[in-house]
């Protein structure tokens, strides 16, 4: 390529720039402030046709958006894990890092990271907020159960398959200690109702987006995966075609064993746990729900557990198997091979419930 290249080492207040000619000659090094004046200074020194590279970080979205608004279109965001050699470098400073980024980009060897579009980020934020809210609700329910058990009252609640059914909630609210314990229990129950009310508008917006997402609806053909879990998985996978094969997708979810090679010996350790923890949590929950309903996947889990003797190892192996099956579904646009059509239609119809 005959375009100049820039490597930017992003900082909180200042960022460092190395500007290379198409031949790899350092034309300029400078710092610019991370504000309007700083970006104006950058734009005054760097031609719009320049290819720009910087590492993915918390500020990457802001930098990417601002530079595009200034007229820069050829922007590459580097994958931080695959740039770990920068950290290992004996000579570590912002100027050196920006130079290495620029040189790698110049020769086309920069490992890229994926930035979400604005709509994708909004959807991801909705889903993450829903995950956090569910965690708070679950934790509070456990606290209420623990409190009632401590006071010897939990076993006296009406029998129900739902721990917090309307009948049980009414019974809990009617409990009277005739001292300050009444206020403690009342406060916990009112906080639970408040959190549950917050959940409803999030669910409504997630449903609206899921209706128009063909990947989500395809994943919903898997018994045990409804719109919420399908949306979570789809959000992290994005365009499946950005992964060259199923193993790359499994690696993205962090469910492949770490491999350490030494001479002729290859050691395979625990799963790498790279990638977003929320994505891995969603995949884990999916395995739990699907194995309850799908005999072949349950048999696979049991065979791995019997062979290895570890339920944890079998669970991770089943996560890898499931993500590979999901990859094939999305890549080939095929429904789940064990789909229950009537169940799928029922789940899809609920997407229209407001």
C-alpha positions, 0 to 999 in steps of 0.5 A: 500500500502507498498510504502513510501509516499512524500508530496511536498509543491511547492514554487517558489525558494524552495520546502518543502518535508515530507517523510513518511514510509509505516506505516506513520512515518516521516522519513525526512523533508527537502527543495530542490532548484527548480533547477537541483541541487535541484532535484538531491538532492531530487532524492538522498534522495527519492527512485524511488518507492515512491508515490509522491503528490503535489498540482496543481499550476503554477509549477505543470507541470514542477515538474511533468515532471522533477520527471518523467524524474528522474524515479518517476512514481507514482505521484498524483497532488492534487485539490487545491479547495478541499484542502482548509482545508490547508488554514483554518488550524490554523497552516499554514506553508510549513512543515505542508502542505507537511505533510498533503499532505503526510498523505492524500496520504498515506490513499488514501484520496487525491482529485486528479487534472487532468494534461494535456498531452503535446499534450493536453497542446499545443492544449489548448494553441492554443485555448486560444491564439485564444480566446484572439486574438478574444477578441482583434479583437472584442474590436478594431472593437468596437473602430473603430465603436465608432470613426466613430460614434463620427465623425458622419460618421458611418451611411454613410457607405454602408449597409451590414449584415457584419459590416466589409465587404470588401465594408465597409472596403474600404469605411472606408479606403477612408475616409479623414479628411485632418488632424491627424484624418486620421492617427488615423483611418489608424492606427486602420484599419491597426492594425485590419488587422494585428490581423486578419492575426495572426488569420489565422495560429491559425485557420489552426492548430486548424483545423488540430488537430480537424480533428483527434479528434472524440470528436470534430467531435461528438460535431460538430453534434450540430447546432451552434457549429463549429470546434473552439467552439467544440475544446474549449469544448472538450479541457476542458472536456478531457476524459469524463469518468473521470467524474462519472456523468453529474452533476460532469461535470457541477460542473467542468464547474462551472455552478451548484448553490452553496449550503449552509447547516445549520441544516435542511435548504439548501440554493442554491445560485449563480452558483459556477463559479469554474473551468476555466472561458474560459470553462464557456465562451465557454459553454455560447457562445454555448448556445447563438448560439444553442438556435437560431437554436434549438427549444426545447432548446429555449423553455426550456430557455423561460420556465425557464425565465417565471417561474423565471423571470430572463433571466440570471438564465434561461441562466445558467440553459440552460448551465447546461442542455446543458452540461448534454446533451453533457455528454450523447453524449460523454459518449454514443458516440451518435450524437446530438439528433436534428442533421441536417445531411446535416449541419454536413457534411458541417461543417466537410468538412470545416475541410479539407479547408486549 
